[in-house]
Amino acid sequence: MSVQALLYLVAIILIVLAALPLRTRGVSLALLGAACALLAYAWPVITD
């Protein structure tokens, strides 16, 4: 599994967890998921 696929998988998991009624202190799971998705999208540019 590539790093890009792993980052997309983490992003999906975080966004799904953000949709659940969980209480997290000071951490937005949706923002972390979006950041992981953006990092996965830009991964080929960053690593080349």
C-alpha positions as a Markdown table, in Angstrom:
| # | Residue | x | y | z |
|---|---|---|---|---|
| 1 | Met | 0.0 | 0.0 | 0.0 |
| 2 | Ser | 1.4 | 3.4 | -1.0 |
| 3 | Val | 1.7 | 6.3 | 1.3 |
| 4 | Gln | -0.9 | 8.2 | -0.7 |
| 5 | Ala | -3.4 | 5.4 | -0.3 |
| 6 | Leu | -2.7 | 5.2 | 3.4 |
| 7 | Leu | -3.3 | 8.9 | 3.8 |
| 8 | Tyr | -6.6 | 8.7 | 1.9 |
| 9 | Leu | -7.6 | 5.8 | 4.1 |
| 10 | Val | -6.8 | 7.8 | 7.3 |
| 11 | Ala | -8.7 | 10.8 | 5.9 |
| 12 | Ile | -11.8 | 8.7 | 5.2 |
| 13 | Ile | -11.7 | 7.2 | 8.7 |
| 14 | Leu | -11.4 | 10.6 | 10.3 |
| 15 | Ile | -14.2 | 12.1 | 8.3 |
| 16 | Val | -16.5 | 9.2 | 9.2 |
| 17 | Leu | -15.6 | 9.5 | 12.8 |
| 18 | Ala | -16.3 | 13.3 | 12.6 |
| 19 | Ala | -19.9 | 12.4 | 11.5 |
| 20 | Leu | -20.5 | 10.4 | 14.6 |
| 21 | Pro | -21.7 | 12.1 | 17.8 |
| 22 | Leu | -18.4 | 11.9 | 19.6 |
| 23 | Arg | -17.0 | 14.5 | 21.9 |
| 24 | Thr | -13.4 | 15.5 | 21.2 |
| 25 | Arg | -11.7 | 18.2 | 23.2 |
| 26 | Gly | -10.2 | 20.9 | 21.0 |
| 27 | Val | -9.6 | 18.6 | 18.1 |
| 28 | Ser | -11.8 | 18.7 | 15.0 |
| 29 | Leu | -11.7 | 15.3 | 13.4 |
| 30 | Ala | -13.2 | 16.8 | 10.2 |
| 31 | Leu | -10.4 | 19.3 | 9.9 |
| 32 | Leu | -7.8 | 16.6 | 10.5 |
| 33 | Gly | -9.5 | 14.4 | 7.9 |
| 34 | Ala | -9.5 | 17.3 | 5.4 |
| 35 | Ala | -5.9 | 18.0 | 6.1 |
| 36 | Cys | -5.0 | 14.3 | 5.5 |
| 37 | Ala | -7.0 | 14.3 | 2.2 |
| 38 | Leu | -5.2 | 17.4 | 1.0 |
| 39 | Leu | -1.8 | 15.9 | 2.0 |
| 40 | Ala | -2.7 | 12.7 | 0.1 |
| 41 | Tyr | -3.8 | 14.7 | -2.9 |
| 42 | Ala | -0.5 | 16.7 | -3.0 |
| 43 | Trp | 1.7 | 13.8 | -2.1 |
| 44 | Pro | 3.1 | 13.3 | -5.7 |
| 45 | Val | 4.0 | 17.0 | -5.9 |
| 46 | Ile | 5.7 | 17.0 | -2.5 |
| 47 | Thr | 7.7 | 13.8 | -3.1 |
| 48 | Asp | 8.9 | 14.6 | -6.6 |
